[in-house]
Amino acid sequence: MPGLLLTVHAGDEITLIYGNGVQKQYKVKGIFYTKFLQTDAEAFISQTEMNSVNPTTVNSADTIYVKVKKR
C-alpha cells in the first residue's frame, strides 16, 4: 500500500470505489502526510457525502470515545 498514490496530486481527479461497490469521482483537494501509516493510508470525506454513498451510516456511529477522570 505505501507508495500507491505517489502520482496523485492536489487538483487531480480520482475514482474511488467504496466497499459496497459504489464508484464516485472526486477532485483531490489536498494531500497530508503524518508519518503514521494508518492515517496516511486514509482519505477524508464529509459525513453528508458518506451518507449519500452508504445510507446505512445516517444517524449511526461505529466508534464512541469516552474520557474518564483519573482518581
Buried (B, 14 or more C-beta within 10 A) or exposed (E): EEEEBEEEEEEEEEEEEEEEEEEEEEEBEEEEEEEEEEEBEEEEEEEEEEBBBBEEEEEEEEEEEEEEEEE
